[in-house]
Amino acid sequence: MTPTADKPEVKSESKPETKPETKPAAAPGAKSDAQKNLKSIPMEELQKELDSSPDGLSEAEAKKRLTKYGPNEIAKKKDNPYLKFLTYFWGPIPWMIEGAVILSAAVRHWPDFFIILLLLLSNAVVGFWEEHQAGNAIAALRKQLAIKAKVKRDGKWTDPSAKELVPGDVIRLKLGDIVPADTRLLPGDPVEVDQSALTGESLPATKKPGEAVFSGSIIRQGESEGMVYATGTDTYFGKTAQMVQGPESVSHFQKAVLKIGDYLIVLAVVLVAVIVTVALFRHDPVMGTLEFALVLLVAAIPVAMPTVLSVTMAVGARLLAKKQAIITRLSAIEELAGVDILCSDKTGTLTQNKLTLGDPFTLNGVPADQVILWAALASRAEDKDTIDLAVIGGVKDDKSLKAYQVVHFQPFDPVHKRTEATVKGGDGKQFYVAKGAPQVILKMSTNAGEAKPAVDKAVDEFAGRGFRSLGVARADEAGKWQIVGVLPMFDPPRPQAKATIASAREMGVSVKMVTGDQMAIAKETAKQLGMGTNILDASGLGDIKHHETAQAAQAIEKADGFAQVFPEHKYHIVDVLQQRGHIVGMTGDGVNDAPALKKADCGIAVSGATDTARAAASIVLLASGLSVIIDAIKESRRIFQRMNSYAIYRIAETLRVLFFMTLAILVFNFYPVTAVMIVMLALLNDGAILAIAYDNVHYKDKPEAWNMRLVLGVSTVLGVIGVVAAFCLFYLGERVFHLDRDHIQTLMYLKLSVAGHLTIFLTRTRGPFWSIRPAKILWMAVLGTQTIATLIAVYGLFMTPLGWGWAAFVWGYALAWALVNDRVKLLAYRIFDPTKAPLLAKKTVKEPLDLTSRIATRAYEIYEERGHHDGQADEDWTEAETEIRRGYEAHAKAGSR
C-alpha cells in the first residue's frame, strides 16, 4: 500500500512470535472488563495486549492463535440426527399411518400390520435421507460464498477466508465490505459504518482512527486498516455468515402445492367419512372398517409431496450451480420461473466491464499523455477498479509513474464521486491530482467558467459515440484545482449480449437496462444491444417513500431502460413494477443495491458482487454476463414444469382411487381392493415418483404462473376417465369372465398400479405423450416398480394369485386406456386453455416485420452449442442469419405454390 500523509508506511520489524497473554472476552456488549478494555484502551496498549503491530502477524503465529481461539465463526446448532429422524413419525400424516398400524395389530391382521409399518418406516427414511442430502448440497454450494478478508501476514497482503482471522491480525476494510471481526481502526481516514444490523440505527456512524467497528457492520464510505481484537463467539454480533442463510420464505408455488395437499386431504376425509357411515349403517365390523378407512386415507393423502418438492428443488439447485448460479434461497428457483421483467445492470452484465481509453480532450495545450499520467496518479491498481485499471493501462511508459510518490490517496466514494491523490514529484515538489465525473471536476475547479463550454461539448460528443467521460484536474496548492482535460472511456457490449436479450424476449422476459451512466451513453448502448431507446432519466423518479402517478408508473413499465440511476431509484423501480403485477428480477453488485435485491421477487448478485449484495440476493452468479441468468431462467422453468406434472398426476390418481373405492363400496357393497393392496399402491407410487425430479421437460416460452383452473380441470378429467376404466374392468371380471371376488381384487390392484404409473407419462407433457422423451431414470423407476407390482399379483403375495395370462390382459387393457386418456388429455387442454393454438392447426407463412429476433435467438443457440465461446460472436451471428433467411425464403416459396 502506498504511504499517505496521515498514515505513514511502517516497515516490518522482526519480533518474537508469542501468544497473547489475554484472550479477548465474550462480547463487546457483555459485562467484561477485559473486553471493555480492548474496545477502548489506547492503541499502543491494545497492540501490547495483543502482542501485535500495524505490520500484522506472521503466518506461523496466526496458525497458533487459530488453534487457540478457534475459527472466526458462530458455531451452528447441529440437530441430533436421531431426534431429527423421530420427527418424521410426528404429525397428521404419520399419526394416520400409526393409527392404521395399531388397528391392524388390534384385529390381528398381521400382513396389513407389517406392510403398513413398512410404509411408515419407508416414508420416514426417504424423507430424512432426501432432506439430509438436500441440506448437504446447499451447504456445499454456500461454501463458495464464504466471505474473504484482506489480511497482512508476514508483511504481505493475503486473501484468506474470514473464518481464519485471529486476534492481532491487521485487516483492510473498504467500501462495501462486511466487517469480518471486531476491529480497532488504525491511523488513517475516518470511515462511515452501517451498524443497522447491530443497533437498528438506519444512518451510518462515523468511525475515527482508534475506534471500534463491530463484526456484521458494513463499510459505507472510506477505507482504513484495522486490528482485530475479537473473533467468533467473542465478537459483538458475529453473524456475518448467517446473513446469506436467512430464513426461507414460502414461495408462491410452494403455497399452491400446499393448497393442493390440503384439498386432497379434505376430499379424502369427506369420502372416508361417507364410507365409514355407510359401513356402520350396514353393521360391518367396526375395527375392520376403521382400519380400512385409515389405510384409504393414507393412500389418498399426498404423503410424498414434501419429499418430491424438496428433492426437485435440491436437484434444481445442483443443476443451476453447474450453470454458475448459486441458490441461497431454494424458493428463488420457483420465483425465477415466473419473472417477466428483468432489470439488469449495464456494466459487467450487458457490457464487458473492460473499459478502454480513447483519445483525450485537453485544455490549455496540455499534452494528452500528461493528462493520462495525472489521471493514473489519481488511480490505484491494487483496488482492481475497472476505471483505475483502464487509466493506468493508458500510460504509454510505465516507468514514468515510478518517478512519482503518492503521499496520500483518497478512494472513490458515493458522496465525493472522485478519487484524489497527494503526489510528490522527482523534484520533491508536492501537487494534487483528481479524477471523477466531469460535472464533479468542473464544480471543484477554479477555471470552470472558461472551461465549461468546451468540456460540455467534448462530453456530449463522447456520449454521442457511446463513450463515458472522466474529468481530470490538477492543483499545485490545496483547493486551487484546474481542470486539465477529459478522458473518453468505452465499455463495449458483451459479444453475445444482443442475442441473449433477444432470446429473453422470445421467452417472454422483458430486459430493462439499469445504469448510472448519462442518458446518451445509455441510449447508445441500448441501441447497440437492440433493446430499444425508450430510456428514462431516473433523476425524475421518486424514492422509497414516493408514490408515482398512474401515468408515471406506466412510463416506468414501458421503459426499455433507466439512466443516471441511484440505489434508491432501483428500489423504487422494482416497487412500481411489482405494484403493476409483474414478477421482477433485479441484478446488482454494490452495497447500495442490497435494498433493491431484497425487494425484488428474485434478487441476483452478479459476478464480483460485494458481500452485502450477496447477502441480500436470492441467487449469486459466479460467471459474468446476462447469458447465465437466461440459462438459470430456463432451468427454473423446467423445474416448474416437473412440479406441475407431479401436481396433475397426484390429483388425478387421488381422485381415481378415492372415487372408485367409494362408489364400489356404496353401490356394490364390495371392497374392490384390500387394505394391504392400498398400502402397496402408495408405497410403489411414492418410490417411483421421486424420479420425476430428473425428468426431461421443455420450458415454456413465457413466464410460469400457477394456473389452478387448468391443473384441476385436466387432473379431474383424467381422474374421472380412470374411474370409468376401472369400473369397466370390474364389469368384465365379474359379469363377462365370471371371476370370483378374490381374483377381481387382485385384478383391480394390478390395474390401479399399472394405469396409475402410466398416468405419469401422460401428465408430463402438454402434447402427445411421445412428444418429449422421458428421462431414463424415470421410465426405469416406473418399469421397476411395475415389475414388482406384476410379480406380486401373478404369484399372490398377500393376495390371491392372478397368473401371467390375466396379468398380460391387465397390461394390455391399461395401455389401451392410456392411449385413449392421452387424446382426452389433449381435448381437456383445449377446453381449459382455449388461448393456446390448436395442436394440429395449419400454420401459414407470413412475412415477419423483422427477422432480427429470430436471428438473435438462433445465434444464442449456436453460442450455447459451441460451449459459450464469446470470441466467436460475429461468426455465430453470421451463421444464424444465413440459416434463418434461407429457411424463411424456403417457407415463402412453399407458401406461394
N, C-alpha and C positions, 0 to 999 in steps of 0.2 A: 504493500500500500504506500502511496506517495505521502510524504510528510505534509503537514498542514501547519498553519500559524498557531492554532490553539492546541494542536496535538502533535508535538514533535516526535519524530521516529526514534524509538528506543532500540538500541542494539542489544542482541541477545547476550546474556551473561550466564556462564556456567554456574550451577548451584546444585547443592546436594538434593537428591530426589528422596524426600521423606514424606511420610503420610501426615496429614494434618492431625493436630492433637485433638481437635473437637469436631465431631460430626455435626453438620447443620441439623437443627432440631426439627420437630414435627411439621410445622407450617407457619408461615409468616403471620397468620392471624391468630395463632394459638398463644396461650399464656406461657410462653417460654422465654426466659431472659436471654438464653444463648441465641435463639432465633432473632429476637428483637435487636440484639447487639449486631448480628451480622447484617441486619437490614439497615441499620442506622449509624454504626460506628464509622469513623473516618476511614477513607480508602486505604491509607497506609496501614492501619491496624487490621483491616479486613485482609489485605494481602499477606500480612504476617500471620494472621489467624489461619488462613487457608494455605499458607506456605506456597504462594504463587506470585506472579508478577504480570505486568502488561504483555510480556512475551509468551504467557501461557505455560502449559505443562509439556513435558516430554511425552512421547508415545508410551514409553515404559511406565512412567508414573501414572498416566491416565489409566492404563490397564490395571495397575494395582488398586487404584481408587474405585474402578468399576467393580472389581471383585469385592471390595469392602462395602460400598454403598448400594450396589445393585444397579440394574438398568434404570434409566430415566423414563419411567412409565408407570401408570397406575395399574396395579395388578387387578385383573378382571376376576370377578367372582365366577368360579367354574362350577357348573352344575354337576351334582353327583350323577353319574350315568345310570346307576341302579334306580335312584329315585326318579330320574327322568323317564326311564323305561316304564316304571309303575304308573306314571301319569297317563299312559295310553290305555290304562284299564279304568280310567275315571272320566265320567261324562255321560251325556244322554245315550249316545250310540253304544259305548261299551256296556252301560247298565242294561240295555235291552238284550244284548248278546249274553251277558252274565245271567240275566233272568231266565233266558231260554236254557242255559246250561243247568241251572238249579231245577227248573221244572222237568227237564229231561231225566235228571237223576231221581227226582221225586216219583215220577211214573215208571222209572226203571227202563227207559228206552236208551240202553247203553250205546247202540250205534249212533243215535242222534247226539247223545251226550259227548262222545269223543269227537265227532265231526264238528259240532258247534264249538267245542273247546278249541279244536284246531283252527277254526276260523278266527276266534278271538285272539289266539296267540299269533296267528299269521298277520292279522291287521296290525297288532302291536309291534311285531318285529319289523315288518316292512316300513311302517310309519316312522319308527325310531331310526332305522338304518338310513332311510332316504333323507330325513331331516339332518342326521349327523353328516351325511355326505354333502348335502347342500351347504351346511354350515362350514365344512372344511373347504369347499370350493370357493365360497365367498371370502373366507378368511385368507386363503392363499392369494386371491386377486387383490384384496385390500393391502396386502403387504407391499404391493408395488406403489401404493400411495404414501408410504412411510415418509414422514417429514424429515428433510435433511437440515443440517446445521453447518454454518461456516465457522470452523474452529481452527485456532492456531496451535499447532503441535510441532515441537522441535523447530520453532521459528518459522514454520511454513503453514499457509492456509490449506486446510483439507476440508472434505465434504462428507464426514461420517453421518450415520443415522443419528437423529436427535436422541434416541434412547441410549446412545453411548456417551452422552455428556456426563461429566463428573464435577463436583465442587472444585473450583480453582481453574476450570477451563476458561479461556478467553474466546469469545464468540463475536461475530459481526452481525449486526441487525440492520436491515434496510427496509425500504418501503414495501409493504405487503407481507412481510414475514410475521408468522405467529411466533411469539417469544417461546422458545422451547423449554426454558427452565427459569427459575427465579434468578435475576441477574442485577448486578450493580453496574451502572454506566461508568465507563472510563472517561477521562478528559476528552472533550470534543464538542460538537454542536448539540444543542438540545434536540429532542425528538418529540413528536406528537404520538401519543399512545392511546388506542381504543381499549378501554377496560370494561366495556359494556357486558362482556361475558362473565366478568367477576363482580362488578358493583352495580350493574344496571344503569349506570350513567351513560347517556347517549352521546355526550360531547367528549371529544378526545382530551386527554390531560397532557400538559407539557411536562416532560421529564428532563431535568438538567443533569449534567455530569455528577456522579456520586449518588444519585437517587436510584431507587429500586424499580425495576419493571418485572411484573409477575408472569409466570407461566400461563399461557392461554390468552394473554392480551395481544393486540395487533399493532404493528408499527404503521401509523397512518401518514407520517411525514418525517423526512430526515433520515439520517444514517449515523450509526455510532457503534463503537465497540464496547463490550461489557464483560464483567467477570461473573461467572456462575457461582452462586453461593448455596443453592439448594436444588435438589433434583428429586424426581419420582414422587413418592408419597410425602416428602418433606417440603414440597412446594405449596404455595398459597392455593393454587387451584389444580394444576396438573392434569387437566382433562383434554389436552390438545388432540390426542388420538381419537377420543370419543366424538369429536366434532364431525368426523367423517362417518361415524357409525351411529347416527342419531336414530331415534325410534322410527320404525317403519310405519307409515300410514297405510290405511286400506284404500286401494285404488278403486276407480270406477268399475273396472271389470271384476275385481275380486268381490265387490259388493253385489254385482249382478249374479255372479256364480253362487254366492251365499244365499241370495234370494231364491235361486232355483232349488238349492238344497232345502230351504225352509218350505217351499211349495210342495216338493215331493214328500217331505215328512208329514206335512198336514194332510195331504191327499192319502198317504198310506194309513195314517192313524184313523181317518174317517172311514175308509173302506174296511180296515181291520175291525173297527167297532161294529160295522154292519154285519160282518161275518160272525163275530162273537155273539151278537144279539140274536141272529137267526139260529145259530147253533144251540144257544141256551133255550130258545123257544122250541127247538126240536128235541130237547132233552139229550143232546150229545154229551159225552163225558167232559166235565168241566176242565180237568187238568190237561187232557189231551188237546182240547180246543184252545186253551190259553197258550200251551206250548207251540201249537201250530201258528197261532196268531202272532206270537212274538217272533217266531222264525220268519214268517212272511214279512213282518215289519222290518226285520234286519235286512232281508233281501231287497226290500224296496228302497230303503234309505241309502243315499249315495255315500256309503262308507269310505270308498276310495277317493272321493272328491278332494279332500285336503291334501292327500298324498300325491294325486295326479297333478294338482296345482303346484305344489312345492317342487316336484320333480321337473315339471315342464319349465318352471321359472329358473331352476338351478341349471338345467341343460342349456336354456337360452342364455344365461349369464356366461357360461363357458364358451358358447359359440360366439357371443359378442366380444369376449376377451380375445379370441383369435383374430377378430377384426379390429383389434387395438382400441376397444371401447370397454372400460371397466365400469360395472354397475355397482353403485354404492347403496342403492335402494331398489330392491327387486321389483317393486310395483312400477318403477320407472319404465320397465320394459313394456308394460301394457299401455302406459300413458304415451310412450313414444309412438306406438302403433296408431294412435288417434290424432297425432299432431298434424294440423293442416296449415299452420303458419310457422315458419322457422325464421327467427330474427338472428341473422348471422353477422358476427364481426367481420369487417373487411380485412384488416391487417392480419396476415398469417393464416386466415381461413379461406378467404376468397382470393387473396394475393399471396405472393411467395414470402413476404416479410424479409426480403433481401433487398434493402434499398441500394440503389446505385446513384452515384453522384454525377450530375450533368455539368455543363459549363456555367460557372458562377456569374452573377451580375455584381459588378463592383462600383464603388463610389470614389470620387476624387482621385482617379487614376491609380488606385492601389492594385498591384498585380494580383491576378486570380490565385496564383499559388500561395501568396501571402495570406489571403483571406482564408483559404483552406487550412493553412498551417495554424492560424489563430483559432479557427473553429476546432481543430484537432487538439489543441492545448486545453480547450474547454470540454474535452471528452475524456473518458476513462475506459480503456479496453477491457479491464478485468471485470467490469459490471456486465459485460456481454450485451449491452444495449444495442439494438439494431442501428439506430441513428448514429450513435458514437462509433460503431464499427465501420459504418459506411463513410463517415467523415475521415476517420483515421486512415481507412483504406484509400482515400482520395489523395493522400500526401504522396507526392512522387518519390521523395527521398526520405526514407525512414530515419536516416542519420540526423536530419535537420531537427527532429523532435528531441533528440538526446542532448542538444545544445541548451535546452531549457530545463529548469527545475520548477515543478508545480509545488508551491509552498502550501496552498490550501485549495481544496476542491469542494464546491457546493453542488451536490447531486440534484437532479431534477425532482420537483415535487409538484403536486396539482395546484398549489397556491401560487408560487412564483412562476411556474411554467418556463423555466430556463435553467441552464447549468452555468456556473461561474467558476473561474479559477484565478487564483493569485499566482503569478508566474515571475520567476527571476531569470533574466537572460544571462548570456555568457559574459556580458559586461558588468554583471552584478546589479543592474537596474531592475526595479520591480514594476510590473504593469499588470493590468487586469484584462481578462477576455471573457466573453459570454456568448452563448448561442441559445436560440429559442424561437418561438413563433415570431414572425416579422412584426406583428402588431405589438407584441410584448416588448421586443427590442426597440421598436420606434418610440414607445411610450417612455422608456428609460433613457433615451438618447437626447443629448443637448442639441444635436443638429437635425432633429426630427422635422422641424418646419421646412427646411430647404430640401431634405432628402425624401420626404413622404411621397410627393407626386411620382418621382422616378421609381421608388420602391414599390408603390402600389401598382404601377404599370407593369413592372417586372413580375410581381407576384401574380397578377392577372394573366399575363402571357404564359407563365409557367403552369398556372392552374388550367388554362385552356388546353394545354398539351398533356394534362394529367400528372403534372409534377407537383410535389409537395415542397413548399418553400421553408427555408431555415435562415433566419436572420443572424448576422454575426456582428458583434460590437467589441470595441477595444477602448481602454482608458488608461492614461498614464497616472492619473490620480483618482482616488476613490470617489465615485459619484459622478465623474465627468466623462460619461460614456459617449462614444461616437459610433454610429452605425457605419460599417465599412463595406457591407455587401450582403447579398442574398444567395444562398446555395440551393440549387434545384435538386430535388431528390424524387425518385420514382420507384414505386413498389409495383412491379409488373404482376398481372393476374397469374394465378396458378395455371399451368398448361391445360388441365382438364376441368377447370372451374366452369367454363361455359357449358360443356357437355353435361357436367354434374347438375348444374342448375336446371337445364332443360329436362334432364332425367327426373329431377324432383318435381318439376311442373307436370310431367306426364303422370307422376304418382299422386297428383292432387295436393302437393305441398307447395305453397307459395313462399319463396325465399325473399326476405326483405333484408337489404343491406343496412347495417347499423355502423356508423363511423363517426369519429370525432373530427374528421377532415373537413375542409371547406366544401361548399356546395359544388363548385366547379370540378374539383377532384372527384367527388362522389359521383357526379353525373358522368364524367369521362370513364371512370372505372365501370359503372353500371352499364354504360353503352357498350364497352368492350366485352362485357360478360353477357350481353343480350338480356338484361334484366328489366329494361325499360328505364326511362329517365324521369319518372314522376317522383322526384326526391324532395322530401320535406325538410325545411330548416328546423331542427329540433329546438333552437333557441326560442321559438314561438310557442313551444309546448309547455304544459304545466308540469308540476312536480307531484309527489306522492299524495299531497293533500288536495290537489286541484281536480275539479270535475270538469271535463270537457263538455262543450255543447254537442248536440247530435250531429251538427254539420262538421265540427272539428273531429269528432270521433270517426265519422265516415271517411274523412280525409286521411286519417291515420290508417284506417282499414284498407283503403285503396292505394296507399303509397307503395312505391317499389323499394323505397329505402329512406334513410334518415341521415342527415349530415349535421356536423357540429353538435354531436350528442354528448351529454354529460351523464354520469351514472344515474342521477335521479330521473333523467329522461327515459332511460332504459326501463326502469321500474314502471314508469307511467305508461309507456307504450304497451308493455305486457298487460298491465291492468285494464287499459281501454280495450284491447283486443279480446281479453277474456270476458269482459262485460258484454261484448258483442257476439258471444257464443263460440269463440274459437278456442281450440286446444293449441297452446303456444309453446314452442320450444325456443330457448334463448341460449346463445353461446356467450361465453365471457372468459376472461383470463385474469382480470385485475381485482384488487382488494375491493374497490367500489362497485364491482359488478355483482358482489355477493347478494345484495337485496333482490336484484332482478332475477338472479339464478334461483334463489329460494322461492320467489313469487311465481315464476313460470311453472307450467304444468310439467315441463321436463327441462331442468337446468343442465346445461352441458358445459363443462370446463374444458377448454381446448388444450392442445398440447403446449406444455410450458407454462400453464396457469399457476398463479400463486397458491400457496397453501390455503388461504382464506377462500378463494374461488372454488378450489377442490372440495373444501369442507361444505360449502353451500350447495354444490351441484349434485344431481342425481346420477349423472354419467360423467366420467372423466376419460378424455381421449388421450391416447399415447402417441398418436400419429397426427401430423398436420394435415390441413385441408378439409374441404367440405365432403369429399367422397366417403370418408369413414363414417360421417353422420348419415349419409344416404344409405350406406350399407347397413348401418345399425337400424334405420327405419324399416328397411326391407326385412331384416331378420326379426324385428319385433312384430311385424305384421304376420310373418309365418307362424310365430308363436301364438299370436291371437287366433289364427285360423285353426291351429291344433286344439286350442281350448274351446273354440266354437264347435268344432266337430265332436269333441267329447261331450259338451253340454247337450247337443241334439241327440247323440247316442244314448246318454244316460236317461234323459227324459223319456225317449221312445221306449227303451227297454223297461223302465219302471212302469209306464202305463200298460205295456203289453202284459207283463206278469201280473200286475195288480188287477186289471180288468178281467183278464182271462180267469184267474183264480176266483175272483169274487163272483162273476157270472156263473161259472161252473158249479160253485157251491150253492148259490142261491137258486139256480134254475134246475140243476140236475141232482142236487144234494150229493155231490161226488167231489172228493178231493183229487184233482187230476194229477197232482204230484205230491209226494210226501215231504215232511219237514226236512229230512236228510237231503232229498233232491234239491230243495230250495237253497239249502246251505252250500251244497256243492256248486250250484249255479253261480251263487255270489262269489264263492272262493275262486273259481276258474275265471270268471269275468274280470274280477279285480286284478288277478295276476297278469292277464294279458293286456289290459287297457293301459297299464303303465308305459307300454312301448309306444303309445301314441305321441309321447314327448319327443320321439326321434323320427316321426313320420315325415315323408316328403309332401310338401304343400306348395301351392303357388300363392304369393302375396297379391293382394288386390291393388289396383291402380288408383285407389282413393283411400283416404284415412278411414281407419276402422272405427265403427261405433256399434254399441251393443243394440241390436235390433231384436227386442224381445218378441215382438209380434211375429217376425219371421221364424225365429228359433222355436217358439212354442207352436206355431202353426205347422211347420214341417215335421217336428217331432211328434205332434199329436196325430197327424196323418199317418206317419209310419207306425206309430203305436197302435192305432185302430186297425190298420191293414194287418198288422201282426196278430191281433186278436182274431180277426176273421180267418186268417190262415190256420191258426191254432184250432179253432172250432171245426174247420173243415177236416183237418186231420183227425180230430176227436170223433167226428161223424163217420169218417171212413173206417177207423179202427173198430168202432162199436157196431155200426149198422151194416157196413159193407163186408168187412173182413171178420166180424163177429169175434173179436179178441176179448179175452177176459179183462176185468178192471186192472189187475196187477200188471198185465202186459201193456195195457193202454197207458198206465202211469209211466212205465219205462219209456214207451214210445214218445209221450209228451215231454218227458225230461230231455231226451236227446234232441227233439225238435226245438225246444226252447233254447237249449245250449247252442246248437249249430246255427239256427236262424239269428239268435242274438248276436253272435260274433260276426256273422255275415253283415249285420247291420252296420258294423264299424266301417266296412268298405263302402257302404252307401253314404253315410253321413260325412265322410272325409272329403267328398268332392261336391262342388256345386253343379257340375255337369255329369255326364255318364260316369259310372264307377271306374271305367277303364281310362278316363281322361288324364289321370295322374297315377303314375306307378307308385304303389305303396312301398315304404321302406322295408328293407329285408328283415329287419328286427321285428317289425310289426306283423308281417304275414307269417314269420316263423313262430312268433309268440302265439298267434291265433291257431296256427296249424298244430302247435304242440299241445295247447290246452284242449282243442277239439279231438285230437287223437286220444288224449286221456279220457275225455268225456265219452267217446265212442267205445273205448275198451271197457269202461265202467258199465255202460249199457249192454254191450254184447255179452260180457261174462257175468253180469249181475252182481256187482259189488254193492251191497246194501239195497238191492232191488232185484226184481225178477229178471233173469237173463233174457235178452231180446234176440240174440243171434245175428249173424252177419247179413243175412238176407234182408231182414227188416231194417237193420242199420243203414244198408245201402239205399233202401227205399226212402228212409227219412232224409238222407243226404240229398238224394235226387229231388225230393219234394221241397226241401229248404232252398236248394239252388234255383229251382224253377220259380218259387215265390220271390226270391231275391231279385231275379231279372224283372219280374212284374213290379216289385216295390221300387226298383230303380226308375222305371218310367213314371210311376206315380209320384216319386220324389221330384222329378223334373216338372211335372204338372203343378205340384204344390209350390215350387219356387216361382213359377209364372203367376200363380194366383196371389201369393203373399208378397211378391216383389214385382209388381207389374211394370215398374220403371225400367227393369232390365230388358234389353232387347231379346226377342225370341232367339233360341239357340240355333234354329235352322233357318233363320231369316236370310234372304239373299242380300248380299252386300253389293252396293253399286259403287263403281269407281267414280270419284268426284275430285275435281281439281282442288287441292288444298291451297289456301291463301299463301302459305309459307311452308316450305319443306324443312326449314331450319331446325324446328323442334324434333322432327323425325331423325334428321341427320345427327343432331347432338345426342339423341338417345342412343343411336347405333354406335356413335363414336365412343360413348361411355362404355357400352357393352364390349367393344373391341379392346378398350383400355383395361377392362376387368379380365378379359380372356388372356391378355398379354402380361398379366401379373402386376398391374398398377405401375407401369414404367412411364413416368412423367415425361421423359425425354423424347417420346415418340408422339407427342400431341398432334403435330402437324400431319404426320403420316396417318394417324388414326382418323383424323377428321377428313382427309382426302379420300381415304378408302371408304369411309362411311358415306360420304357424299356421292361417290361414284355408284356404290351399291344401291342407295336409296333412289337416286334419279333413274337408274336403269330399271329398277323394279317398278317405279311409277309409270315410266314410259311403256313398259310391257303391259301393265294393267290398263293403261289408257287405250292402247291399241286393241286389246281384247274386248274392252267395253264398247269400242266403236263398231265392232263387227256385227 
